[in-house]
Amino acid sequence: MTKNLTAKVDGKDYPHPISHVNIRLQCGREKPVYRGMTSIKSNGAYLWDFLVKGVSLDTMLINQSGRSYSEQEILAWLNPLAEKGYVRQLRLLLNSDQCARLRRYVDLYQSTGLINIYGGLRSDPLLGQGAGCSAFAVSFLRVLGLESADLRKAWQRTLRMPLELLSVEHDRARISFLGYLRGKDRPWASPQEEHIVLKFWDPEKMFHWVGGAYREWDVRGHSSPTKPLLPWSREVFENTVQYHFDNRRRLLTKEEVQNTSSKTCRNFQKCP
């Protein structure tokens, strides 16, 4: 990441210090839509969190303020990166119903405010929690009912993260960001240790799965789901988005780190 922050491509700063996923959606002759989630948090703000607030590996769990890259930003980088072999594409061939459903999803993502939350690695956009770039892209497949066990195996990475490496409210991680820079380290957790299981969509694994410059997947024969895009009423969903937006940037409590359902429970007031 540090190397990428200072890297140049064709004389310009490299755009993505970590790997990235964009989507392009085109229905018939309509103008294509380009989207790709990113954080609007500055590098200086991240550094402040690492050095002053004691944030460590838990930065992977914390939501941040976000936005989508614009079409102009995506296209400005697409060709230079593709020419160097840094870009691979998965092309889905859609029928008209599938494409229309995804267009509604794009509009919903914008109008409900989800576009303003760059989610941590556990955030689920279909539950109003926001998303990182890869979870955002995969949500388009999920909306069409195309997620599968084979795809999860190929694209997801699973880590057992020791609790002692996560800062929470009132308790800092045993190894800080500075500690890692000084060479401190430890293995991922064994099943017997206190830990959380972190499963996330990994752009690196997606990149290698595509294999070449592009891979094509014809899904026109799959029937488009008929269930609503939102899991709850629009009012509840928008309240959920607002809850996660209001709680972005803060350190999580130990309860929230260990039990993500507790957050949902409090938010929807459906606690057992």
C-alpha positions in Angstrom: 0.0 0.0 0.0 2.8 2.4 0.9 4.6 1.6 -2.4 1.4 2.2 -4.3 0.8 5.6 -2.7 4.0 6.8 -4.3 3.7 4.8 -7.6 3.3 6.5 -11.0 1.5 5.3 -14.1 2.2 7.3 -17.3 3.5 10.1 -15.0 0.4 10.3 -12.9 -0.2 9.1 -9.3 -1.4 5.5 -9.2 -5.1 5.8 -8.3 -5.6 2.8 -6.0 -3.2 2.1 -3.1 -5.2 -1.1 -2.5 -6.8 -3.2 -5.2 -10.1 -2.0 -6.6 -13.3 -3.1 -8.4 -15.6 -0.9 -10.6 -18.8 -1.8 -12.4 -20.1 -0.7 -15.8 -23.8 -1.3 -16.5 -25.4 -0.8 -19.9 -29.0 -1.6 -20.8 -29.6 -1.7 -24.6 -28.8 1.6 -26.2 -29.0 3.6 -22.9 -26.0 5.5 -21.7 -23.7 3.2 -19.6 -23.4 3.7 -15.9 -20.0 3.6 -14.2 -19.7 3.1 -10.4 -16.9 2.2 -8.0 -17.0 2.8 -4.2 -14.1 4.6 -2.5 -13.4 6.3 0.8 -13.2 10.1 1.0 -11.2 9.9 4.1 -7.7 11.4 3.6 -4.5 9.6 4.1 -3.7 12.1 6.9 -6.9 11.1 8.7 -6.0 7.5 8.5 -2.6 8.3 9.8 -4.2 10.2 12.7 -6.3 7.2 13.6 -3.3 4.9 13.5 -0.9 7.1 15.5 -3.2 8.9 17.9 -6.5 7.0 18.2 -4.9 3.6 18.4 -6.7 2.1 15.5 -5.0 -1.0 14.2 -6.4 -3.9 12.2 -9.8 -2.8 13.2 -9.6 -0.2 10.4 -10.8 -3.1 8.2 -14.1 -3.2 10.2 -14.9 0.5 10.5 -17.2 2.3 8.0 -16.0 5.5 6.6 -17.5 8.4 4.6 -17.6 7.3 1.0 -18.5 8.1 -2.6 -18.5 6.5 -6.0 -15.8 7.3 -8.6 -17.3 9.2 -11.5 -17.4 7.9 -15.1 -14.6 10.4 -16.0 -12.3 9.2 -13.2 -12.8 5.5 -14.1 -12.4 6.0 -17.8 -9.3 8.2 -17.3 -7.5 5.3 -15.7 -9.0 2.3 -17.5 -6.9 2.3 -20.6 -3.5 3.1 -19.0 -4.0 0.4 -16.4 -5.4 -2.1 -18.9 -2.4 -1.6 -21.2 -0.1 -2.6 -18.4 -2.1 -5.7 -17.5 -3.4 -4.3 -14.3 -7.1 -4.6 -15.3 -9.3 -7.7 -15.9 -13.0 -7.7 -16.7 -15.9 -10.0 -16.0 -18.5 -9.4 -18.7 -22.1 -10.5 -17.9 -24.6 -10.8 -20.7 -28.0 -9.7 -19.3 -31.5 -9.9 -20.5 -33.8 -6.8 -20.4 -35.4 -7.7 -17.0 -32.1 -8.3 -15.3 -30.7 -5.0 -16.6 -33.8 -3.1 -15.5 -33.5 -4.6 -12.1 -29.9 -3.5 -11.8 -30.7 0.0 -13.0 -33.3 0.2 -10.2 -30.6 -1.0 -7.8 -28.2 1.7 -8.9 -30.9 4.4 -8.4 -31.8 3.0 -5.0 -28.1 2.9 -3.9 -27.9 6.6 -4.6 -31.3 7.8 -3.3 -31.1 6.0 0.0 -27.7 7.4 0.8 -25.8 4.1 0.7 -23.5 5.8 -1.8 -22.2 7.9 1.2 -20.9 4.9 3.2 -17.6 3.2 2.4 -18.1 0.0 4.3 -15.8 -2.1 6.4 -15.1 -5.7 5.2 -18.1 -7.0 7.1 -20.6 -4.4 5.9 -23.4 -5.7 3.7 -24.9 -3.2 1.3 -28.1 -5.2 0.9 -28.7 -4.7 4.6 -28.1 -1.0 4.4 -24.6 -1.1 6.0 -22.6 0.4 3.1 -19.9 -1.4 1.2 -16.3 -1.4 0.0 -15.6 -1.6 -3.7 -15.6 -5.4 -4.0 -18.7 -6.0 -1.8 -20.5 -3.2 -3.8 -19.6 -4.9 -7.1 -20.6 -8.4 -5.9 -24.0 -7.0 -4.7 -25.0 -6.6 -8.3 -24.6 -10.4 -8.8 -26.5 -10.9 -5.5 -29.4 -8.7 -6.6 -29.8 -11.0 -9.6 -29.5 -14.2 -7.5 -26.2 -15.2 -9.1 -24.1 -15.6 -5.9 -23.1 -19.2 -5.4 -21.0 -21.4 -3.1 -18.5 -21.8 -6.0 -18.2 -18.0 -6.4 -17.8 -17.5 -2.7 -15.0 -20.1 -2.6 -13.3 -18.5 -5.6 -13.6 -14.8 -4.6 -13.8 -14.7 -0.8 -10.9 -14.7 1.7 -11.4 -15.9 5.2 -9.2 -14.7 8.2 -9.3 -15.6 11.8 -8.5 -12.3 13.4 -7.3 -12.4 17.0 -9.3 -10.1 19.3 -6.1 -8.9 20.8 -5.2 -7.3 17.5 -8.4 -5.2 17.4 -8.8 -1.9 19.2 -12.2 -1.3 20.7 -13.7 1.4 22.8 -11.5 1.9 26.0 -9.0 -0.9 25.0 -6.2 -0.6 22.4 -4.9 -3.5 20.3 -1.8 -5.3 21.6 0.1 -4.4 18.4 -0.4 -0.9 17.1 0.2 0.4 13.5 3.6 1.6 14.6 4.3 -1.8 16.1 3.7 -3.4 12.7 6.1 -0.9 11.1 8.7 -1.8 13.6 8.4 -5.5 12.8 6.1 -6.8 15.5 3.8 -9.5 14.3 2.0 -12.7 15.2 0.1 -15.5 13.3 -3.6 -15.4 12.6 -5.7 -16.9 15.4 -6.1 -20.6 16.0 -9.6 -21.9 16.6 -9.0 -22.1 20.3 -8.1 -18.4 20.7 -10.5 -15.5 21.1 -11.1 -14.3 17.5 -13.6 -13.2 14.9 -14.0 -14.9 11.5 -13.7 -12.3 8.8 -15.0 -13.3 5.4 -14.7 -10.7 2.6 -14.7 -10.4 -1.2 -11.1 -10.1 -2.2 -10.3 -8.2 -5.5 -7.0 -10.0 -5.8 -8.8 -13.4 -5.9 -11.4 -12.0 -8.3 -8.5 -10.7 -10.6 -6.8 -14.1 -10.7 -10.2 -15.9 -11.2 -10.8 -14.0 -14.4 -7.5 -15.2 -15.6 -7.0 -13.2 -18.8 -8.0 -9.7 -20.0 -11.7 -10.6 -19.7 -14.0 -13.5 -19.0 -17.6 -13.7 -20.3 -20.6 -15.1 -18.4 -24.0 -15.4 -20.2 -26.7 -15.2 -17.6 -29.6 -14.3 -19.8 -31.2 -17.7 -19.2 -31.4 -17.1 -15.5 -34.8 -15.8 -14.4 -34.7 -12.4 -12.8 -35.7 -12.6 -9.1 -39.1 -11.2 -8.3 -38.5 -10.4 -4.6 -38.2 -6.7 -3.7 -34.7 -5.1 -3.7 -35.1 -4.0 -0.1 -35.3 -6.5 2.7 -37.5 -4.2 4.7 -39.8 -1.2 4.0 -38.0 1.8 2.5 -38.4 3.8 5.7 -36.7 1.1 7.8 -34.0 0.7 5.2 -33.3 4.4 5.1 -33.2 4.6 8.9 -30.7 1.7 8.8 -28.5 3.6 6.3 -28.6 6.7 8.5 -27.7 4.7 11.5 -24.6 3.3 9.9 -23.7 6.7 8.4 -24.0 8.4 11.8 -21.8 5.6 13.4 -19.1 5.7 10.8 -15.5 6.4 11.8 -15.8 5.5 15.5 -14.1 2.6 17.2 -16.5 -0.3 17.7 -17.4 -1.7 21.1 -16.2 -5.2 22.0 -19.8 -6.4 21.7 -20.1 -5.0 18.2 -16.8 -6.7 17.1 -17.8 -10.1 18.5 -21.6 -10.0 17.7 -22.7 -8.1 14.6 -26.3 -9.1 15.2 -26.4 -7.0 18.4 -26.1 -3.9 16.2 -29.0 -5.0 14.1 -31.0 -5.9 17.2 -30.7 -2.4 18.6 -31.3 -0.7 15.3 -34.5 -2.5 14.5 -35.7 -2.8 18.1 -36.4 -6.5 17.5 -34.3 -7.8 20.3 -35.3 -11.2 21.7 
